[in-house]
Amino acid sequence: MKQVIQVFVFCLSSAGIFAQLISQNSYAVKAYYSPELATEFPEEKSKPIAEEKAPGSIIFSANFSNSLGSWTTSGPDAAIWQHDDDGPSGPFSNGVLEIINSQSVNNGFAIFDADLANNGSMINRSGNLISPLINLSNINYAYIQFAHKYRFCCDDAFIPKVEVTTNDFLTFASFDASIPGVEPNMISETYFSKINIASFLDTASNKQNFRLRFNWNGSNGGSHYYWQIDDVKVREAYSYDLSITDAGFYTGQLEIPYFFIPKSQYSPLVLKATITNDGGMPAENAFLKVTLDQGGGSINSATSNIDQYQSQNVLTDLFSYNNDTLVYTINYEVQQDSLEELIVDNTFSELLYVTKTLFSADNNAPSGYIANLSNQPGQPFKVGNVMEILNNDIIDSMFIYVTATSTNIGEIIHGELFKKVNGTWFPIGSTLPRQIGFNDNGGSIGLKFPIPILVAQGDTILVAACHTGGSPDVRFRVCQRVENGFVQGFDANGNNFVLANPKALMVRLNMGYLVSITEKDKSLMTVSPNPTTNEFTLTIPSESCQDCKINLTDGAGRVIKSGIEPESFGADDLTCDIDLSDAKAGTYFVILQQNGSALETIRVVKQ
């Protein structure tokens, strides 16, 4: 039986998930990406599982050379399954652009072309493509491997499935064959899936009568386009084969993975991984090694034997940041004492960016968009990520990513922040509105808050992208899937909603500095003394600011002094003295402005 082992660095988690020999349960095959090192905002892309990842000898294969061969079909729309060589041909498809990219595409492939059958209508279609009999006698551990590409509409719960049986589908096990990140109407890339069927074979009888089928079930509304399949293989598994099927890091009480984190928000980092035993034998002393390149060192952990029914949690030390490192490559590697016979899936890498101000829980890998609630097109809409403030700080602006969609141009957006108090979201700030221009479209749009927002350690914040409705809807970028409850917002009536099985919004906070006199390299302005009892002096490099003015606010954002003009001091600096002798003890914010826009905000403490 397939074993799923949750291995956590410093964290406990739940046990594994097993496919059952009943028609209702499914087993999810989770993919992962390996981002590449790049500049400040790289565009990371998911890498599909390698085509030759499945180990062992090939027991059965089919590349649909010039026909479906001995494969059969069933279901209400069985006739839609056909051999094809030019891709989907319906009125809403483009065969040239949407054809599968498999190894044997030139001799054809199998396709369920619902779009062609519908001929412009939206009819739900369902049908199965069934293999001939495959003899798996004396085979206890095996994989199904195949190339596929699909597009569907319009049910979020729609799942293409691979189902297996040894009694002509009187009973069967069902496995999730969905491609990670593919939403309704999206065109998937060609993807190479690997499904471990050991959990089924472990209890199956009559294995000489094994069959598999590809089940496209649109009965609930999700099958208006196509599914292309090619290069199907059933392969025997190795005895000892571990793989990493998921890995990541998180921080704070909410355990959110922050892929961009400013130095002001440093907090102990927890690393974790999910290790799957794809082999037929127990793993002996499974070993997880996490290495943080660029000065991060390594963290090791080990566990005892992992048999068919165990799931074990592993603890290691917390990670501490290296202040001189701006980009960490986090490498995860799993090993075991026995000979690891397939090492291609034993490693995983991702990036963590340490910045001056940027704070974000998105992984910088766009994978779709969200435009409205399904029942409220054209209505006001606010949606964003829940985030946790790890250390006292200030927020002076935020970034919102939008898709490269022509209908976005000319639309108005803004950002809003909410703080959770006793279970209720309260607004704490709104940016100025911004019209999406041609140069903004398809990228990150910066939006400033009129007054910097003070936040405290432990605050739970909702960072929302907003539009006021109308036609068309604005398309906001989303990226990796996150835990339920992470993405929230407000509908046209102001009601709070929580998205299930969501994707993170690409929204980012721009945090201000908690600057002291020893942090001159971080700021345009320096303050001395800080803290102060009465008066402090600001010094600003003259080349950094022309016609600048200074505003001073209290901790609640109320303006105390405004329009202060720094004076020339020597050849290189501008300076001004600010008197706080009449002010109460507390926190104040100095805002450096140029042409009405805030360049920088720093904190000053009056004792």
VENZINOR-V952211 format. One record per residue. N is the residue number from 1. SS is DSSP state (helix for helix, strand for strand, loop for the rest). OMEGA is omega in whole degrees, -180 to 180 (NA if undefined). D_CENTER is the distance of its C-alpha to the mean C-alpha in whole Angstrom. Layout:
# VENZINOR-V952211
{{N | SS | OMEGA | D_CENTER} {N | SS | OMEGA | D_CENTER}}
This chain:
# VENZINOR-V952211
{{1 | loop | 180 | 29} {2 | loop | -178 | 26} {3 | strand | 176 | 25} {4 | strand | -174 | 21} {5 | strand | 175 | 22} {6 | strand | 180 | 19} {7 | strand | -176 | 20} {8 | strand | 171 | 19} {9 | loop | 180 | 20} {10 | loop | -176 | 22} {11 | loop | 175 | 20} {12 | loop | 178 | 22} {13 | loop | -173 | 20} {14 | loop | -178 | 21} {15 | loop | -172 | 23} {16 | loop | -180 | 22} {17 | loop | -176 | 22} {18 | loop | 173 | 24} {19 | loop | -178 | 25} {20 | loop | -179 | 29} {21 | loop | 175 | 31} {22 | loop | -171 | 31} {23 | loop | -172 | 30} {24 | loop | -174 | 28} {25 | loop | 178 | 25} {26 | loop | -179 | 22} {27 | loop | -176 | 20} {28 | strand | 173 | 17} {29 | loop | -173 | 16} {30 | loop | 178 | 13} {31 | loop | 178 | 12} {32 | loop | -178 | 10} {33 | loop | 178 | 10} {34 | loop | -175 | 12} {35 | loop | -179 | 12} {36 | loop | 179 | 15} {37 | loop | -179 | 17} {38 | loop | -176 | 18} {39 | loop | -170 | 19} {40 | loop | 179 | 18} {41 | loop | -179 | 15} {42 | loop | 175 | 14} {43 | loop | -175 | 13} {44 | loop | -178 | 11} {45 | loop | 178 | 11} {46 | loop | 176 | 10} {47 | loop | -180 | 14} {48 | loop | 177 | 15} {49 | loop | -177 | 17} {50 | loop | -174 | 21} {51 | loop | -178 | 23} {52 | loop | -177 | 26} {53 | loop | -177 | 24} {54 | loop | -175 | 26} {55 | loop | 169 | 29} {56 | loop | -177 | 32} {57 | loop | 178 | 35} {58 | strand | 179 | 34} {59 | strand | -178 | 36} {60 | strand | 175 | 35} {61 | strand | 177 | 34} {62 | strand | 175 | 34} {63 | loop | 174 | 33} {64 | loop | -180 | 35} {65 | loop | 174 | 38} {66 | loop | 177 | 39} {67 | loop | 173 | 39} {68 | loop | 178 | 37} {69 | loop | -176 | 40} {70 | loop | 174 | 41} {71 | loop | 178 | 37} {72 | strand | -178 | 38} {73 | strand | 177 | 36} {74 | strand | 179 | 37} {75 | loop | -176 | 35} {76 | loop | -180 | 37} {77 | loop | -176 | 35} {78 | helix | -174 | 36} {79 | helix | -180 | 38} {80 | helix | 176 | 35} {81 | strand | -177 | 33} {82 | strand | 166 | 35} {83 | strand | -175 | 35} {84 | strand | 175 | 34} {85 | loop | -178 | 34} {86 | loop | 176 | 33} {87 | loop | -179 | 30} {88 | loop | -172 | 29} {89 | loop | 179 | 32} {90 | loop | -176 | 32} {91 | loop | -180 | 32} {92 | loop | -177 | 29} {93 | loop | 176 | 28} {94 | loop | -174 | 28} {95 | helix | -178 | 29} {96 | helix | -177 | 30} {97 | helix | -172 | 26} {98 | helix | -180 | 24} {99 | loop | 179 | 26} {100 | loop | -180 | 25} {101 | loop | -177 | 25} {102 | loop | 180 | 26} {103 | loop | -176 | 29} {104 | loop | -177 | 32} {105 | helix | -175 | 31} {106 | helix | 178 | 34} {107 | helix | 176 | 36} {108 | loop | -175 | 34} {109 | strand | 176 | 32} {110 | strand | 179 | 31} {111 | strand | 169 | 30} {112 | strand | -172 | 29} {113 | strand | -180 | 30} {114 | helix | 180 | 30} {115 | helix | 178 | 30} {116 | helix | -179 | 33} {117 | helix | -178 | 35} {118 | helix | 177 | 34} {119 | loop | 176 | 35} {120 | loop | 178 | 34} {121 | loop | 180 | 34} {122 | loop | -179 | 31} {123 | loop | 177 | 32} {124 | loop | -176 | 30} {125 | loop | 179 | 31} {126 | strand | 177 | 30} {127 | strand | -178 | 32} {128 | strand | 170 | 32} {129 | strand | -167 | 32} {130 | strand | -180 | 34} {131 | loop | 168 | 35} {132 | loop | 176 | 39} {133 | loop | 178 | 40} {134 | strand | -177 | 38} {135 | loop | 177 | 40} {136 | loop | 176 | 38} {137 | loop | 180 | 41} {138 | loop | 175 | 41} {139 | loop | -179 | 37} {140 | loop | -174 | 35} {141 | loop | -176 | 32} {142 | strand | 176 | 30} {143 | strand | 163 | 27} {144 | strand | -177 | 27} {145 | strand | -178 | 25} {146 | strand | 172 | 25} {147 | strand | 177 | 23} {148 | strand | -179 | 22} {149 | strand | -179 | 21} {150 | strand | 173 | 21} {151 | strand | -178 | 20} {152 | loop | 176 | 21} {153 | loop | 10 | 22} {154 | loop | -176 | 22} {155 | loop | -179 | 21} {156 | loop | -177 | 17} {157 | loop | -178 | 19} {158 | loop | 180 | 20} {159 | loop | 169 | 19} {160 | loop | -172 | 21} {161 | strand | 166 | 23} {162 | strand | -177 | 25} {163 | strand | -175 | 28} {164 | strand | -176 | 31} {165 | strand | 168 | 34} {166 | loop | 179 | 38} {167 | loop | 177 | 40} {168 | loop | 172 | 39} {169 | loop | 167 | 36} {170 | loop | 167 | 38} {171 | loop | -177 | 36} {172 | loop | 172 | 32} {173 | strand | -176 | 29} {174 | strand | -178 | 26} {175 | strand | 179 | 23} {176 | strand | 179 | 19} {177 | loop | -177 | 19} {178 | loop | 179 | 16} {179 | loop | -177 | 14} {180 | loop | 174 | 10} {181 | loop | -177 | 9} {182 | loop | -179 | 12} {183 | loop | 177 | 13} {184 | loop | 178 | 17} {185 | loop | 178 | 19} {186 | loop | 175 | 16} {187 | loop | -178 | 18} {188 | loop | 166 | 16} {189 | loop | 169 | 17} {190 | loop | -173 | 20} {191 | strand | -179 | 18} {192 | strand | -174 | 20} {193 | strand | 177 | 19} {194 | strand | -178 | 21} {195 | strand | 180 | 22} {196 | strand | -178 | 24} {197 | loop | 179 | 27} {198 | helix | -180 | 29} {199 | helix | 177 | 29} {200 | helix | -177 | 31} {201 | helix | -177 | 33} {202 | loop | -177 | 34} {203 | loop | -175 | 36} {204 | loop | 171 | 37} {205 | loop | 179 | 40} {206 | loop | -175 | 42} {207 | helix | 174 | 39} {208 | helix | -180 | 42} {209 | helix | -178 | 41} {210 | strand | 171 | 37} {211 | strand | 171 | 35} {212 | strand | 176 | 32} {213 | strand | 174 | 30} {214 | strand | -172 | 28} {215 | strand | 175 | 27} {216 | strand | -173 | 26} {217 | strand | 180 | 27} {218 | loop | -175 | 27} {219 | loop | 179 | 29} {220 | loop | 178 | 27} {221 | loop | 180 | 26} {222 | loop | -173 | 23} {223 | loop | -178 | 25} {224 | loop | -176 | 26} {225 | loop | -172 | 26} {226 | strand | 170 | 26} {227 | strand | 178 | 25} {228 | strand | -175 | 26} {229 | strand | 179 | 26} {230 | strand | 173 | 28} {231 | strand | 180 | 29} {232 | strand | 177 | 29} {233 | strand | 165 | 30} {234 | strand | -173 | 31} {235 | strand | 178 | 31} {236 | strand | -177 | 32} {237 | loop | 173 | 30} {238 | loop | 177 | 31} {239 | loop | -177 | 33} {240 | loop | -176 | 31} {241 | loop | 174 | 27} {242 | strand | 174 | 24} {243 | strand | 172 | 20} {244 | strand | 180 | 17} {245 | strand | 176 | 15} {246 | strand | 177 | 12} {247 | strand | 180 | 12} {248 | strand | 180 | 11} {249 | strand | 176 | 12} {250 | strand | -178 | 13} {251 | strand | 177 | 16} {252 | loop | -180 | 18} {253 | loop | -179 | 19} {254 | loop | 178 | 16} {255 | loop | -180 | 14} {256 | strand | 175 | 11} {257 | loop | 178 | 10} {258 | loop | -177 | 11} {259 | loop | 173 | 10} {260 | strand | -177 | 13} {261 | strand | 177 | 16} {262 | strand | -179 | 19} {263 | helix | 180 | 22} {264 | helix | -178 | 24} {265 | helix | 176 | 21} {266 | loop | 176 | 21} {267 | loop | -179 | 21} {268 | loop | -175 | 21} {269 | strand | 180 | 18} {270 | strand | -179 | 18} {271 | strand | -177 | 16} {272 | strand | 177 | 16} {273 | strand | 172 | 15} {274 | strand | -179 | 16} {275 | strand | 179 | 19} {276 | strand | 175 | 21} {277 | strand | 178 | 24} {278 | loop | -179 | 25} {279 | loop | -179 | 29} {280 | loop | -177 | 32} {281 | loop | 176 | 33} {282 | loop | 176 | 32} {283 | strand | -177 | 30} {284 | loop | -180 | 32} {285 | loop | 177 | 31} {286 | loop | -170 | 27} {287 | strand | 179 | 26} {288 | strand | 178 | 23} {289 | strand | 178 | 23} {290 | strand | 180 | 20} {291 | strand | 177 | 21} {292 | strand | 180 | 20} {293 | loop | -179 | 22} {294 | loop | 172 | 24} {295 | loop | -177 | 26} {296 | loop | -178 | 23} {297 | strand | -179 | 26} {298 | strand | 179 | 25} {299 | strand | -177 | 24} {300 | strand | 175 | 26} {301 | strand | -180 | 26} {302 | strand | 177 | 28} {303 | loop | -179 | 29} {304 | loop | -179 | 32} {305 | loop | 178 | 32} {306 | strand | -179 | 29} {307 | loop | -172 | 31} {308 | loop | -169 | 30} {309 | loop | -177 | 30} {310 | loop | 171 | 29} {311 | loop | -172 | 25} {312 | loop | 178 | 26} {313 | loop | -176 | 24} {314 | loop | -180 | 24} {315 | loop | 171 | 25} {316 | loop | -179 | 25} {317 | loop | 174 | 25} {318 | loop | 178 | 23} {319 | strand | 174 | 22} {320 | loop | -177 | 24} {321 | loop | 169 | 23} {322 | loop | -172 | 25} {323 | loop | -178 | 26} {324 | loop | -176 | 27} {325 | loop | -180 | 23} {326 | loop | 178 | 21} {327 | strand | 176 | 18} {328 | strand | 167 | 18} {329 | strand | -177 | 17} {330 | strand | -177 | 16} {331 | strand | 177 | 18} {332 | strand | 179 | 18} {333 | strand | 179 | 21} {334 | strand | -180 | 22} {335 | strand | 173 | 26} {336 | loop | -178 | 29} {337 | loop | 179 | 33} {338 | loop | -179 | 34} {339 | loop | 177 | 33} {340 | loop | -168 | 30} {341 | loop | 177 | 30} {342 | loop | -172 | 27} {343 | loop | -174 | 25} {344 | loop | -178 | 23} {345 | loop | -179 | 20} {346 | loop | -177 | 21} {347 | strand | 179 | 19} {348 | strand | 180 | 15} {349 | strand | 172 | 14} {350 | strand | -173 | 12} {351 | strand | 172 | 12} {352 | strand | -178 | 13} {353 | strand | 173 | 15} {354 | strand | -173 | 18} {355 | strand | 174 | 20} {356 | loop | -173 | 23} {357 | loop | -168 | 21} {358 | strand | -177 | 17} {359 | strand | -173 | 15} {360 | strand | 177 | 12} {361 | loop | 176 | 9} {362 | loop | -174 | 6} {363 | loop | 174 | 6} {364 | loop | 179 | 8} {365 | loop | -177 | 7} {366 | loop | -179 | 8} {367 | loop | 178 | 8} {368 | loop | -178 | 11} {369 | strand | 170 | 12} {370 | strand | -174 | 14} {371 | loop | -179 | 18} {372 | loop | 169 | 19} {373 | loop | -171 | 20} {374 | loop | -179 | 22} {375 | loop | -177 | 25} {376 | loop | 178 | 25} {377 | loop | 178 | 25} {378 | loop | -177 | 26} {379 | loop | 176 | 26} {380 | loop | -169 | 25} {381 | strand | 176 | 22} {382 | strand | -179 | 19} {383 | strand | -179 | 16} {384 | strand | -177 | 13} {385 | strand | 169 | 12} {386 | strand | -179 | 14} {387 | strand | 180 | 14} {388 | strand | 175 | 17} {389 | loop | -173 | 20} {390 | loop | 178 | 21} {391 | loop | 178 | 24} {392 | loop | -175 | 26} {393 | strand | 174 | 25} {394 | strand | 179 | 26} {395 | strand | -180 | 24} {396 | strand | 180 | 25} {397 | strand | 177 | 23} {398 | strand | 179 | 19} {399 | strand | 177 | 17} {400 | strand | 177 | 16} {401 | strand | 176 | 14} {402 | strand | -180 | 16} {403 | loop | 177 | 16} {404 | loop | -178 | 19} {405 | loop | -174 | 21} {406 | helix | -179 | 25} {407 | helix | 176 | 25} {408 | helix | -173 | 23} {409 | loop | -180 | 26} {410 | loop | 179 | 28} {411 | loop | -177 | 26} {412 | strand | 175 | 26} {413 | strand | 171 | 23} {414 | strand | 178 | 23} {415 | strand | 177 | 21} {416 | strand | 175 | 22} {417 | strand | 176 | 21} {418 | strand | 177 | 22} {419 | strand | -180 | 23} {420 | strand | 178 | 23} {421 | strand | -180 | 27} {422 | loop | 175 | 28} {423 | loop | -177 | 26} {424 | strand | 177 | 26} {425 | strand | 177 | 24} {426 | strand | 179 | 26} {427 | strand | 178 | 26} {428 | strand | 178 | 26} {429 | strand | 178 | 26} {430 | strand | 177 | 26} {431 | strand | 171 | 25} {432 | loop | 180 | 28} {433 | loop | -180 | 27} {434 | strand | 175 | 26} {435 | strand | -179 | 27} {436 | loop | 179 | 25} {437 | loop | -179 | 27} {438 | loop | -178 | 27} {439 | loop | 178 | 26} {440 | loop | -167 | 23} {441 | loop | 180 | 21} {442 | loop | -178 | 18} {443 | loop | -178 | 17} {444 | strand | -179 | 17} {445 | strand | 179 | 20} {446 | strand | -178 | 21} {447 | strand | -177 | 23} {448 | strand | 170 | 25} {449 | strand | -178 | 27} {450 | strand | 179 | 30} {451 | strand | 179 | 31} {452 | strand | -175 | 29} {453 | strand | 179 | 27} {454 | strand | 178 | 28} {455 | strand | -173 | 25} {456 | loop | 178 | 26} {457 | loop | 180 | 25} {458 | loop | 177 | 23} {459 | loop | 172 | 23} {460 | strand | -171 | 20} {461 | strand | 170 | 19} {462 | strand | -178 | 17} {463 | strand | -167 | 16} {464 | strand | 167 | 17} {465 | strand | -170 | 17} {466 | strand | 166 | 20} {467 | strand | -170 | 23} {468 | loop | 176 | 26} {469 | loop | -176 | 26} {470 | loop | -178 | 29} {471 | loop | 3 | 28} {472 | loop | 173 | 26} {473 | loop | 176 | 23} {474 | loop | 180 | 21} {475 | loop | 178 | 17} {476 | strand | -178 | 14} {477 | strand | 171 | 11} {478 | strand | -177 | 8} {479 | strand | -171 | 5} {480 | strand | 175 | 2} {481 | strand | -178 | 4} {482 | loop | -178 | 6} {483 | loop | 176 | 10} {484 | loop | -180 | 12} {485 | loop | -178 | 14} {486 | loop | -179 | 11} {487 | strand | -179 | 12} {488 | strand | 179 | 15} {489 | strand | -179 | 18} {490 | strand | -179 | 22} {491 | loop | -176 | 23} {492 | loop | 180 | 26} {493 | loop | 180 | 29} {494 | loop | -180 | 27} {495 | loop | 179 | 26} {496 | strand | 174 | 22} {497 | strand | 178 | 20} {498 | strand | -180 | 17} {499 | loop | 174 | 14} {500 | loop | -180 | 14} {501 | loop | -168 | 11} {502 | loop | 168 | 9} {503 | strand | -179 | 6} {504 | strand | 172 | 6} {505 | strand | 175 | 9} {506 | loop | 176 | 9} {507 | strand | -174 | 12} {508 | strand | 176 | 14} {509 | strand | 171 | 17} {510 | strand | -174 | 20} {511 | strand | 175 | 22} {512 | loop | -178 | 26} {513 | strand | 165 | 28} {514 | loop | -165 | 30} {515 | loop | 171 | 32} {516 | loop | -177 | 35} {517 | loop | -179 | 38} {518 | loop | -176 | 37} {519 | loop | -176 | 33} {520 | helix | -177 | 35} {521 | helix | -178 | 33} {522 | helix | -165 | 30} {523 | loop | 169 | 32} {524 | loop | -177 | 34} {525 | strand | 168 | 36} {526 | strand | -175 | 38} {527 | strand | 178 | 40} {528 | strand | -8 | 43} {529 | loop | 178 | 43} {530 | loop | 10 | 40} {531 | loop | 180 | 41} {532 | strand | 176 | 44} {533 | loop | -178 | 47} {534 | loop | -172 | 48} {535 | strand | 173 | 48} {536 | strand | -178 | 45} {537 | strand | 174 | 45} {538 | strand | 174 | 42} {539 | strand | -175 | 42} {540 | strand | 174 | 40} {541 | strand | -174 | 40} {542 | helix | -179 | 42} {543 | helix | -178 | 40} {544 | helix | -173 | 37} {545 | loop | 174 | 39} {546 | loop | -180 | 41} {547 | loop | 180 | 43} {548 | strand | 174 | 40} {549 | strand | -176 | 41} {550 | strand | 169 | 40} {551 | strand | 179 | 39} {552 | strand | 178 | 39} {553 | strand | 173 | 37} {554 | strand | -176 | 37} {555 | loop | 178 | 35} {556 | loop | 179 | 34} {557 | loop | 179 | 34} {558 | loop | -178 | 38} {559 | strand | 179 | 39} {560 | strand | 177 | 42} {561 | strand | -179 | 43} {562 | strand | 174 | 42} {563 | strand | 179 | 43} {564 | strand | -178 | 44} {565 | loop | 178 | 45} {566 | loop | -178 | 45} {567 | strand | 179 | 48} {568 | strand | 179 | 49} {569 | strand | -176 | 49} {570 | loop | -174 | 51} {571 | loop | -168 | 49} {572 | loop | -170 | 46} {573 | strand | 166 | 45} {574 | strand | -178 | 45} {575 | strand | 172 | 45} {576 | strand | 177 | 46} {577 | strand | -179 | 47} {578 | strand | -175 | 46} {579 | strand | 178 | 48} {580 | loop | -175 | 46} {581 | loop | -180 | 50} {582 | loop | -177 | 50} {583 | loop | 177 | 46} {584 | loop | 174 | 45} {585 | loop | -180 | 43} {586 | strand | -178 | 40} {587 | strand | 177 | 37} {588 | strand | -178 | 37} {589 | strand | 177 | 35} {590 | strand | -176 | 36} {591 | strand | 178 | 34} {592 | strand | -177 | 35} {593 | strand | 174 | 36} {594 | strand | -178 | 37} {595 | loop | 176 | 38} {596 | loop | 180 | 36} {597 | strand | -180 | 33} {598 | strand | 176 | 31} {599 | strand | -174 | 31} {600 | strand | 176 | 30} {601 | strand | 176 | 31} {602 | strand | -177 | 32} {603 | strand | 174 | 33} {604 | strand | -180 | 37} {605 | strand | 175 | 39} {606 | strand | -179 | 42} {607 | loop | NA | 44}}
